[in-house]
Amino acid sequence: MPPSKLNRFIAQSPGKVLIKRIPSLKKDEYGKARDFLSISKGDILLVEDISDSSEDVIKHLRENIRLIIYNTGKNSNLRPVPLVRKRELKMIECRNFALAQPDTIDRLIRSQKTGKEIIGDIIHEYKRERLSDYVKDTV
């Protein structure tokens, strides 16, 4: 018996980033998907249509979602959440999920950051390295 699509999907998942797939950002659809897929802080979403959304959904997305990959629609209210067109990313897709390479996801998120955010990241990394060097010197 040949493996199911789900089994092939799971077999390809090691080393990949899991992306949660939802049809739209409408309040009722997002609420169902949020419960079913356990959407939480740091998640990446694949949204078929981002054009219609509620203020509550937008607030939750801004506070919790790392990246939105979308197929159709426009929605400027989603900023500062990074938005990427689906066609810019090679993914392995299943009904409710998708998989992508982590380095590609990181590159896409970085490309969406503002200059202020990039400088903040550089300062944070510098402080982390300095603290690490200090700890090494005192031990």
N, C-alpha and C positions, 0 to 999 in steps of 0.2 A: 504494500500500500504506500503510495507516495506521501511525503510529509505535507501537512496542511500549510496554508499560507501563514497562519499564526506561528506554527512551529518553525518555519523558515525565518520569519521575522525575529523570533526570540533567538534563534541560532546566530543571527547577524548582529545582535545587540551588544556583545562585549566591546568595550572601548568606544562606544557611541553615546551621544547625548539623546535622551528620551524627550520627545516633543509631544505635547498633548494637543489633540486635534478637536476643534469645535466648529460648528457651522457658522455662527455669527456672534455678535456681541449684544444682541437683544437681551433684555433683562431676564426673561423667562428661560431662554435657551442657555444663557450663561450660567444661571442659577442651577439648572439641571446638570450641566457639564461640570460645574465646580464641585458639586456633590459626588457625581459619578466618577470623575477622574481625579478627585482629591487635589484640585488646583490649589497650590500654595506658594509661599514666598520663594522666589528664585526660579520658578518654572518658565518654560518657553512654550509658547502657544502657536499652533498653526490654525489660522482662522480663514475660512473660505471667503467671507464677506465682512469687511470692517466698517461699511458705510453707515450702519444703523446701530446706535448704542445708547445706553442710558447713563446718566451722571453717576449713579451708584457703581455701575460696572467700570466706568472709566476711573473712578477713584480707587477701586480695588486693583485694577491693572497697574496704575501708577505706583501704588505702594508695594506691589508684590511681583510683578512679571518682569523678567530680564529682557525678553525679546518677543516681539510678535512677528510672525511670518504670515503674510496674507496673500490671498489669491486675487481677490477683486475688491474694489471700493476704495474710497478715500475718507480719511477722518483725521483732521488736524488736531482734534481735541485729545488725542492719545499721547501727544508729546508730554513728557520727555521719554516715554517708553520707546526704545528703538524699534523701528518698523522696517521690514525687509520684504521685498516681493518674493513670492515663492519661486519664481523662475531663476532667481539669483543663487539658489541653493540646491545641491543634489541631495535628495533624501530617499530613504526607503520608507514607503508608506504602508500602513495597515488601516483598518477601519477607524479606530480611535486614537492611533498613535503614529508617530513617524520617528525615524532615527537619522542622525546626521553626525558628521565628524566634528569632534570638539574644537579642533583648531579653526575650522571654517566658521563655526558659531562665534568663537571668541573674536575672530577677525571682523565679522559682520557687526558685532556689538561695538567694538572699538571704532569702526568706521562711522558709527552713528553718534559718537560722543562729541560734545562741544569742546572748545578749547579749554574752558574753565574746568570741565570734568577731567580732561587729560592731564592738566597741570596738577589737579588734586590727586590723581592716581600716581603721578611721578613723585610728588611729595610724600605720599603714604608709603610708597615702595622705598624711598630714600630713608625715611624714619625707621622702617622695619629693618633695613640692612644695617643702619648705624647701631640700632639696639642689639642686633645679632652680633656685630663686631665688638660692642662694649661687653656683652656677656662673655664672649670668648676670651677677651683680654683680662677679665676679672677672675676667670676660673683657673 
